[in-house]
Amino acid sequence: MAEVTSENRYYREWFLVQTLEDQPRVELRRRVPPEHFEMVADDVHLIAPVRFRVRFSGSPQRVRVVGQVRTQVQLQCDRCLTDFAQAVDVRFDSIYLPLSEAPSHSQRLTQPEDAITAFFDQERIDVWLMIHEQILLQVPFKRLCRADCRGICPTCGANRNVETCVCTEEFIDPRWEPLVRLRKLLSR
């Protein structure tokens, strides 16, 4: 049914697709401590156990995978550079096909189902990779500790969310300086 290894202390598991010949539905439930779940993104750190439930159904030639992943990650705010926690709670529904059915480099993926289609090799689906992808897909492109984050002062480096900036001179980008002078002249 499933093949589990504990290489180098990290969680790794594969689902053997031929299991679906005997069982029409197989469900995996796991709770993996954060220190046993390897994240390959340097700027995303797990701070809570990875809890997931995955249901496999279909046939060895077309496997439907429905699941849910829950955990918490630590990210760094893009404006103020402080670390903050973000909850991950995602449901997913994918179709896995044998790698031999993957489109060639010249073929285009144009059907709506193509967006949820993945491929497996050697008659097994990498569960760790599937869960890892779902976590990373939930990390926002623009990471903010809060929507109204005020960021850091470009002059003194003070975190404007925590302290009042003591800088009196406003930084003006040298590229805008001629327009600032023109505005001052026109306002006289």
Secondary structure, DSSP 4 states (H G I P E B T S, - for coil): -EEEE-GGG--EEEEEGGGGGT-SEEEEEEEE-GGGS----TT-EE-S-EEEEEEEEEETTEEEEEEEEEEEEEEE-TTT--EEEEEEEEEEEEEEEEGGGSPPTTS---SGGGGGEEEEBTTEEEHHHHHHHHHHHTS-SS--SSTT---B-TTT--BTTTS-----SPP--GGGHHHHHHHHHHH-
